[in-house]
Amino acid sequence: ISDAELLVWYVDQKTHEPVVYFEAKFKVASCAWILQPNTTYPDILCIRDGKVVLLKASDLISKYSPDAAEPLQATEENFSAISDDDKNKTSLLSVGSGGAFAYNTDASTLITCTTRNLKTPSWKPCGKNGKIQHMTVMQSQPILVAVGENTINAWDISAEPTPVAKIALAADDKVVAIRSAGYYCAVF
């Protein structure tokens, strides 16, 4: 596996060996599973060349055959653009509850949306000039947590973003990671 290859696989229950559903030979900065309405298998949101794209993994997984000599190869036809603005320099991506996801369009601005509603306005979760250092969308509820330079900001994103909480950080505090699972969020 190289830094320009994505493998989607499962572990065979009898042999306990990994079995590859498909591979995609492209470089990604980040990726996350996303459940789509009316699909059996999840798709993958990826940051590719500074843009958010949807890899239709559900289509490729459904075409998988254990008798195939080689894994399926993802092609350009398996991708669809989510963000198509050439000015975007996306580097942060998070998927959460009900297919809600967020990605940044610059250092201080992000978009929160679903694959059913991509045309949502951008906004600044860390204030007018606050840079987003880390972010996560909660898995159990439509809450976005964004870490700025001096604050941790929580927002309800079920409709128009609404502030829920703001925690001030000391000037010398440095956040290195943020993770969420279920109703819990951890900031390290």
N, C-alpha and C positions, 0 to 999 in steps of 0.2 A: 504494500500500500504506500502510495506517495502522497505528498501534500496536494496533489491535483487529482485525487481519486476518492470517490465516495462509494462505499459498499453498503448495501442493505441486505441483511442476512438474519437467519434464525439458527438456533441450536437444535439439531436433530435429537429427538427424545430417546431414540434407540442407541445411536452411536455417540452421542454427546459431542459431535463435530459441528462446526459452523457450516451452514449451507447458504450460498449467496443467491438471493432473489434476483438482484440486478446490480450493475455498477454504472457509475457516471464519472466520466473522466473530465473533470473541470475543477477549478480551485474555488473553494468557498471560504468566506471569513467566519461564517456562523450558519447554523441551521437548526431547525426545530420541527418536530412532528406537529401536524395540525389535522384535526378530525373535520372532515367536510360533511355537510348534510347529504344524505342519500348515497353514501359510499360505505363499502364494507371495510376497506383498509384506509389507513391515514395517508395523507400527502405530506410533503416536506417543503417548508418555507426556507429559502436560502438567501444569503447575501452573496451575490455573484457580481464581480466587477463594480462594487459600490451601489448595486441596485437590489431590490427585493424581487425574487422570482419564486414561482410556485413550481416545484417538481411534482408532476402527477404520478407519484409513487404508487397510488392505488391502482392505476391502469397497469403499470409494470408488474406489480405483485400479482394481480389477477391473471396475468398472462404466464406466470411462472409455471414451469413443468419440471418435476423431479427427474424426468428422463432426458432433459436437455444436456448436451455435452458441455456447453459453455453458458455462463449467466447472460441474461439479457443486457443489452447496452442502452443506456438512456441517450437519446438524441435531442437535438434542438426542438423537435416537435413535442417532446415531453415537458417542455418548460413554457410557462406563460408569465409575462411581466406583471408585477404588482405595482412597482414604482418604475415609471419610465422617464422621469425627468433626468436629463443628462447632468444637471447641476447637483443632484443628490450625491452625497458621499456617505451612504449608510454604513454604519459599523456596529450598531446595536439592534438586536432583534429579540423579541420575547413573545411567546404564545401562551395564552391562558384560557380561562373559563369560556365555554361556549363558542370557541373559535375566534375569540377576540385576540388581536395581536397588536403589537406596537413596534415601530421602527423609527430611527432618527433620520432626519433629512439634513441636518447639520449638527454642530456641536451643542446647540441649545434647544433645538426644535424637534418635535416628533409628531407622528401620525398614529392614532389609534383607530382601528377599523376591524372589519371582518371581511372574508372573501365575498360575502353577499353585498357588502357596502364599502367599496374602496374609496369612494369620493368624499372623504371626510376632511375637514380643515386641519391644518397643522396648528400646533400650539406649543407653549413653553412651560413644561411642568416644574421647572426650577426657577421661575421668575424671568423677568424680561431679558437679563443678560447672563443668567446662570447656566453654566455648562453641565450637561448630563454626563456623569461619570459612569454610572451603572443604572440598570433598570430591570424590573421584572413585572410581568402580569401574573396575578395570582391564579392558581389553578381552580380554586373552588368558588370564586366570586370575581366579578369584573372590577378589580382594584389594581391600579398601576402604582408601583412604588418606584420613585426615581430618586437617585442620590445625586445631589449637586455638590458644589465645592464646600458648602458649610451647612447643608440641610439634607434631611431625608423627608421627601414629600410623598404623601399617599393621596391618590385621586380615585374617585368613583368614576369609572368610564362606561357605565351602563347606558348612558345617553351623553349629553354635553358634559365634558369633564368637570367634576365638582370636587373641590378640596375636601379631604377627610381628616388629614392630620399633617402636621409639620413639626419635625424634631430638629432643633438646632444642634450642630456639632461644634465642639471646641475647635479653635483655630488650628491646633496641631493634630487633630484627629484625621486619619486617613482611612477611607473605606477601600478595601481591596476586592470584595466580591459581595454579591447579593444573590440569595437563592430563596425560592418559595416552593412549598408543597402543601396541598390542601388549603387549610385556613392559616398556615404559618409562613412567616417570612423571617429570614435570618440575614443580618447585615454583619459582615466581618471586616 
